[in-house]
């Protein structure tokens, strides 16, 4: 069985995902480039029905008032520590499918990360409602993408189907919150576990690079001979005609 790549689950609605995004891209761009980016969101009624029909039940629990108040304080502390400011948005009628399905459209156009950056700025720096289709259209204009495609992603049956597949991956990986990082058999949940995930990915990358260098050195030694001089290459097998498997 092929080893799954390291990956992180982010949510456009989560302040902790926003902070993890900043730290990952600013302080560990090598890791950001080496991993898979996967969206996680609480589905709307349409997606919930589709998930139920597929036998998928996400481990989402509605936030209590006490937890909400704690997060307000905690995020304020975290942003002050990082020299950032946050504008807490007011979500009047939240529908996270609007922005996360639009992300799939942006990703298809090769602008997934740019879209994430723009949505995080809109939500956490400017307090803009990302459940509004108009917000998605405006971000499309900003990025030079089709604004109607982004705003209407939630109405596209094919994009909806792909959204369900994305949430199926959430279910398979046992993701119960964000940000969530996975490397091989190890799982890391929360902003304060990002450093451990980064170290794990980098350690594996170094091990792989060392192994590759060792193999390359051994191969070079065999081809050049012990003394470092080019070894005599003796024709063998099917070496004389076009199309030979040589």
C-alpha positions as a printed NumPy array, in Angstrom:
array([[  0.   ,   0.   ,   0.   ],
       [  1.375,   3.404,  -0.985],
       [  2.303,   5.718,   1.859],
       [ -0.031,   8.694,   2.048],
       [  1.646,  12.092,   1.765],
       [  1.769,  14.442,   4.742],
       [ -1.294,  16.678,   4.751],
       [ -3.134,  19.319,   6.671],
       [ -6.81 ,  20.045,   6.992],
       [ -7.683,  23.717,   7.098],
       [-10.932,  25.589,   7.482],
       [-11.61 ,  29.034,   6.079],
       [-13.898,  29.813,   9.009],
       [-11.334,  28.955,  11.727],
       [ -9.076,  31.597,  13.311],
       [ -6.64 ,  28.881,  14.35 ],
       [ -6.425,  27.66 ,  10.751],
       [ -5.753,  31.253,   9.691],
       [ -2.89 ,  31.523,  12.185],
       [ -1.565,  28.089,  11.193],
       [ -1.685,  29.151,   7.539],
       [  0.414,  32.223,   8.284],
       [  2.988,  30.307,  10.302],
       [  3.191,  27.473,   7.8  ],
       [  3.664,  29.701,   4.752],
       [  5.907,  32.285,   6.413],
       [  8.067,  30.12 ,   8.678],
       [  7.991,  26.72 ,   6.963],
       [  7.432,  27.321,   3.225],
       [  9.369,  24.144,   2.413],
       [  6.853,  22.093,   4.349],
       [  3.914,  24.067,   2.932],
       [  5.107,  23.118,  -0.553],
       [  5.666,  19.46 ,   0.337],
       [  2.268,  18.614,   1.808],
       [ -1.307,  18.246,   0.613],
       [ -3.811,  20.969,   1.495],
       [ -7.283,  19.657,   2.257],
       [-10.386,  21.675,   3.202],
       [-12.603,  20.897,   6.162],
       [-15.917,  22.561,   6.882],
       [-19.25 ,  22.044,   8.57 ],
       [-21.653,  21.156,   5.734],
       [-24.923,  22.91 ,   4.952],
       [-28.24 ,  21.047,   4.775],
       [-27.737,  19.958,   1.176],
       [-24.296,  18.519,   1.839],
       [-25.488,  16.948,   5.08 ],
       [-28.144,  15.008,   3.196],
       [-25.619,  13.898,   0.597],
       [-23.223,  12.776,   3.326],
       [-25.971,  10.868,   5.107],
       [-26.896,   9.129,   1.868],
       [-23.245,   8.093,   1.543],
       [-23.168,   6.813,   5.117],
       [-20.76 ,   9.517,   6.293],
       [-21.209,  11.132,   9.704],
       [-18.651,  13.813,  10.561],
       [-17.697,  14.195,  14.233],
       [-18.828,  17.821,  14.395],
       [-20.234,  19.178,  17.65 ],
       [-21.848,  22.604,  17.915],
       [-19.763,  25.074,  19.911],
       [-20.963,  26.024,  23.37 ],
       [-21.223,  29.654,  24.476],
       [-18.454,  29.072,  27.014],
       [-16.091,  27.689,  24.374],
       [-16.913,  30.58 ,  22.048],
       [-15.993,  33.125,  24.738],
       [-12.776,  31.249,  25.447],
       [-11.797,  31.256,  21.774],
       [-12.371,  35.011,  21.599],
       [ -9.859,  35.502,  24.422],
       [ -7.416,  32.892,  23.178],
       [ -7.298,  34.171,  19.614],
       [ -6.751,  37.699,  20.887],
       [ -3.779,  36.448,  22.932],
       [ -2.397,  34.494,  19.982],
       [ -2.619,  37.428,  17.585],
       [ -1.021,  39.859,  20.058],
       [  1.846,  37.4  ,  20.606],
       [  2.399,  37.326,  16.835],
       [  2.11 ,  41.064,  16.314],
       [ -1.142,  40.688,  14.4  ],
       [ -4.561,  42.257,  14.713],
       [ -7.839,  40.472,  14.185],
       [-11.255,  41.785,  13.201],
       [-13.816,  39.318,  14.498],
       [-16.455,  38.779,  11.807],
       [-20.177,  38.564,  12.486],
       [-21.659,  35.461,  10.864],
       [-25.36 ,  36.184,  10.507],
       [-26.336,  33.205,   8.343],
       [-23.181,  31.11 ,   7.975],
       [-22.933,  28.676,   5.089],
       [-19.409,  27.322,   4.872],
       [-20.102,  25.441,   1.633],
       [-20.134,  28.808,  -0.18 ],
       [-16.46 ,  29.527,   0.436],
       [-15.077,  25.997,   0.629],
       [-16.688,  24.849,  -2.613],
       [-15.428,  28.057,  -4.221],
       [-11.969,  26.997,  -3.06 ],
       [-12.26 ,  23.859,  -5.195],
       [-12.956,  26.059,  -8.233],
       [ -9.923,  28.236,  -7.457],
       [ -7.783,  25.138,  -6.928],
       [ -8.803,  23.861, -10.364],
       [ -7.46 ,  27.102, -11.798],
       [ -4.149,  26.682,  -9.964],
       [ -4.944,  29.509,  -7.544],
       [ -5.975,  27.584,  -4.46 ],
       [ -3.423,  29.128,  -2.119],
       [ -4.068,  32.622,  -3.444],
       [ -7.765,  32.073,  -2.798],
       [ -7.11 ,  30.888,   0.755],
       [ -4.949,  33.928,   1.415],
       [ -7.608,  36.286,   0.049],
       [-10.424,  34.662,   2.048],
       [ -8.432,  34.72 ,   5.276],
       [ -7.633,  38.406,   4.759],
       [-11.273,  39.151,   4.045],
       [-12.532,  37.263,   7.087],
       [ -9.918,  37.818,   9.78 ],
       [ -8.367,  41.135,   8.811],
       [-11.378,  42.944,   7.363],
       [-14.301,  41.208,   9.071],
       [-16.077,  40.407,   5.787],
       [-18.76 ,  37.709,   5.645],
       [-17.349,  34.834,   3.576],
       [-20.745,  33.133,   3.418],
       [-21.877,  35.807,   0.988],
       [-21.7  ,  34.913,  -2.688],
       [-20.801,  38.529,  -3.411],
       [-17.649,  38.07 ,  -1.324],
       [-16.644,  35.103,  -3.464],
       [-17.309,  37.098,  -6.628],
       [-15.194,  39.995,  -5.334],
       [-12.331,  37.618,  -4.542],
       [-12.677,  36.187,  -8.035],
       [-12.284,  39.681,  -9.485],
       [ -9.273,  40.27 ,  -7.231],
       [ -7.549,  37.082,  -8.395],
       [ -8.527,  37.331, -12.044],
       [-10.79 ,  34.284, -11.778],
       [-14.331,  33.88 , -13.027],
       [-16.407,  35.608, -10.305],
       [-19.59 ,  33.819, -11.319],
       [-17.892,  30.421, -11.067],
       [-16.704,  31.172,  -7.538],
       [-19.999,  32.696,  -6.408],
       [-22.009,  29.866,  -7.947],
       [-19.83 ,  26.948,  -6.875],
       [-22.396,  26.021,  -4.235],
       [-24.989,  25.524,  -7.015],
       [-22.795,  23.35 ,  -9.237],
       [-23.714,  19.641,  -8.858],
       [-20.249,  18.466,  -9.883],
       [-18.53 ,  20.781,  -7.405],
       [-20.985,  19.596,  -4.744],
       [-20.038,  15.993,  -5.53 ],
       [-16.356,  16.814,  -5.204],
       [-17.071,  18.586,  -1.939],
       [-18.598,  15.38 ,  -0.605],
       [-15.467,  13.508,  -1.669],
       [-13.359,  16.07 ,   0.218],
       [-15.455,  15.538,   3.337],
       [-15.217,  11.775,   2.837],
       [-11.428,  12.198,   3.229],
       [-12.088,  14.055,   6.489],
       [-14.067,  11.046,   7.671],
       [-11.442,   8.521,   6.544],
       [ -8.63 ,  10.389,   8.306],
       [-10.606,  10.754,  11.528],
       [-10.343,  14.54 ,  11.537],
       [-12.344,  16.053,  14.377],
       [-11.117,  19.652,  14.402],
       [ -8.866,  22.165,  12.694],
       [ -6.118,  22.779,  12.024],
       [ -5.31 ,  19.084,  11.756],
       [ -1.996,  17.721,  10.505],
       [ -1.139,  14.149,   9.553],
       [  2.237,  12.622,   8.748],
       [  2.317,   8.875,   8.21 ],
       [  0.745,   7.42 ,  11.386],
       [  1.134,  10.56 ,  13.475],
       [ -1.665,  13.09 ,  13.922],
       [ -1.285,  16.622,  15.242],
       [ -4.298,  18.675,  16.238],
       [ -4.244,  22.404,  16.888],
       [ -2.066,  25.421,  16.208],
       [  0.316,  24.516,  19.032],
       [  1.06 ,  21.169,  17.349],
       [  2.188,  22.725,  14.066],
       [  5.837,  22.835,  15.149],
       [  5.819,  19.1  ,  15.824],
       [  4.283,  18.388,  12.429],
       [  6.857,  20.589,  10.674],
       [  9.705,  18.844,  12.5  ],
       [  8.28 ,  15.436,  11.589],
       [  7.984,  16.274,   7.891],
       [ 11.452,  17.83 ,   7.776],
       [ 13.015,  14.853,   9.544],
       [ 11.471,  12.477,   7.027],
       [ 12.611,  14.696,   4.158],
       [ 16.175,  14.702,   5.489],
       [ 16.13 ,  10.917,   5.894],
       [ 14.853,  10.468,   2.347],
       [ 17.439,  12.889,   0.959],
       [ 20.259,  11.124,   2.838],
       [ 19.131,   7.741,   1.553],
       [ 18.956,   9.075,  -1.998],
       [ 22.436,  10.562,  -1.713],
       [ 23.796,   7.252,  -0.398],
       [ 22.28 ,   5.336,  -3.301],
       [ 23.607,   7.89 ,  -5.786],
       [ 27.123,   7.662,  -4.319],
       [ 27.064,   3.873,  -4.407],
       [ 25.854,   3.912,  -8.003],
       [ 28.591,   6.329,  -9.026],
       [ 31.215,   4.177,  -7.33 ],
       [ 30.046,   1.079,  -9.19 ],
       [ 30.084,   2.891, -12.526],
       [ 33.486,   4.512, -12.134],
       [ 35.31 ,   1.677, -10.412],
       [ 37.083,   1.738,  -7.066],
       [ 39.873,   4.058,  -8.135],
       [ 37.545,   6.754,  -9.383],
       [ 38.447,   6.154, -13.041],
       [ 35.658,   5.341, -15.528],
       [ 35.045,   1.598, -15.604],
       [ 35.118,  -0.316, -18.87 ],
       [ 31.573,  -0.647, -20.152],
       [ 31.072,  -3.98 , -21.879],
       [ 28.176,  -4.279, -24.343],
       [ 25.727,  -6.898, -23.206],
       [ 22.354,  -8.224, -24.125],
       [ 20.285,  -6.425, -26.725],
       [ 22.577,  -3.499, -27.435],
       [ 22.706,  -3.279, -31.189],
       [ 19.339,  -2.584, -32.734],
       [ 16.652,   0.041, -32.64 ],
       [ 13.85 ,  -0.637, -30.204],
       [ 15.972,  -2.955, -28.087],
       [ 15.164,  -3.125, -24.384],
       [ 18.904,  -2.764, -23.591]])
